[in-house]
Amino acid sequence: MLANKEISATAITLKYYDIGESDKIYALFSREYGIIRAVAKGIKKPKSKFSGRLDLLNVNELVIREGRNLGTIVECESYKVFPLLRLDYDKLIYSLFLGELILLFSNEGESFEQVFDLLISTLEAIQKADIPLIYIIWFEIQFLSLLGYQSNFSECDICKQKVAEKNNRLGYSLSTGSIICEHCLKITYNYKIIDDSIKNILNNLKYIDINSLSEFNAEAKNLNKIQDVLKEYLSSLSERKIKTLSVFDN
Ligand SMILES: [Zn+2]
C-alpha cells in the first residue's frame, strides 16, 4: 500500500473492534479489493458523521486513505442495508456466520467479485426466507465451489462409481467434502455417515438457482445434519474452529 493514496470501494462491514476511546477498526469485504481493514476515527463520538452507517452487514460506498499498515475511512455513503436481518436472531447469526467464512477464506487486498455478489444476493434472500438454513447451506456449497473446492455429490470420491439410489450408508468425506460409497468406506477414514436423502439434498443444492430456494423442500433434521458435516469440513479446511459456528451447537 502506498501511503496517502485514496481508494474507492463498495464494501460490507463484517466485523469491528474498538480501539482507544473513540475509534474502531473495521474488517470490510469489498467488491474491488476483497478484505480491507481500516480505521474509522472518532466514530464512537456522538456527532460522528459515520455513526450507524458502518454497522455490521451494512454496505457502503467508501473512500479509504491508505496507510502503511491500516487504511483510514474518510468518506462513507450508505449503499445498501438489510433491515430485516436485524429483526430475527437466527437470520442475523446465520448472516454473520457467512461473513466469518469470508474472513477466514479470503486474502486481504485480493478482489473476489463473484463471492461479493454471492454474499449480497444471499443476504437479500435470507431477509425474506422462511427457512434461512437452506440459504446458508446453498451459500456454503456455492462458496466452496468458487474457491475451487470441487465437491462430488453423485459419484464416489474414491472408486468414481455412481452411488446407487436408496443407499442408507454413505460417507461424507471430511478431507474432500465429497461422497464415499458404502464399499469404499472400508478403505478410508475421516468421514461422517450420511444417507441417500442427505446426498440428494447436497446434489440438488449444488445446481439450483437462488430464486428457486424458496420452493426447496427438505426436512429440518436433514438440513441440521448437512450443516453439521459442512461445518466440520469448513473447519478442517480453515484449520481452526470457526467461532460463530459454535452457535449452531446450541
Ligand atoms: Zn466407492
Residues whose N, C-alpha, C, O or C-beta is under 5 A from the ligand:
A	BS01	ZN	C156 I158 C159 K160 C181 C184
